[in-house]
């Protein structure tokens, strides 16, 4: 059985990671709604940024990543 304190720590860490991923995606120019969706998914963050740096539009990049 997972202790309640441990669950809160895991949830807090997941929230911090998602927040950081969201920041990186917004910095790469993704629109907020798309960045939020991608930040909470299992996509490769480095690939998401790389696609944009190589000239891919954000919507196409999201389709490729998802």
C-alpha positions in Angstrom: 0.0 0.0 0.0 1.3 3.5 -0.9 1.5 5.9 2.0 -0.6 9.1 1.4 2.5 11.3 1.9 4.4 9.4 -0.8 1.5 9.8 -3.2 1.5 13.6 -2.6 5.3 13.7 -3.2 4.9 11.8 -6.5 2.0 14.0 -7.6 4.0 17.1 -6.7 7.0 15.9 -8.7 4.8 15.0 -11.7 3.3 18.5 -11.6 6.7 20.1 -11.4 7.9 18.1 -14.4 4.7 18.9 -16.4 5.2 22.6 -15.5 8.8 22.6 -16.7 7.8 20.8 -19.9 5.1 23.4 -20.5 7.6 26.2 -20.1 10.0 24.6 -22.6 7.3 24.1 -25.1 6.0 27.7 -24.8 9.6 28.9 -25.1 9.8 26.9 -28.4 6.8 28.8 -29.6 4.0 26.3 -29.2 0.6 27.9 -28.6 -0.5 27.5 -24.9 -3.3 25.0 -25.5 -1.1 22.7 -27.6 1.8 23.1 -25.2 -0.4 22.1 -22.3 -1.6 19.0 -24.1 2.0 18.0 -25.1 3.4 18.8 -21.7 1.1 16.2 -20.1 1.8 13.5 -22.7 4.7 11.1 -23.1 6.2 12.9 -26.1 9.9 13.3 -26.5 10.4 16.9 -25.4 13.7 17.3 -27.2 12.2 16.1 -30.4 9.3 18.6 -30.0 11.7 21.5 -29.8 13.9 20.1 -32.6 11.0 19.9 -35.0 10.2 23.5 -34.5 13.8 24.6 -34.8 13.9 22.7 -38.2 11.0 24.7 -39.5 8.0 22.4 -38.8 4.8 24.2 -37.9 3.5 23.5 -34.4 0.3 21.7 -35.4 2.3 19.3 -37.7 4.9 18.8 -35.1 2.2 17.8 -32.6 0.7 15.3 -35.1 4.1 13.8 -35.6 4.8 13.5 -31.9 1.4 12.2 -30.9 
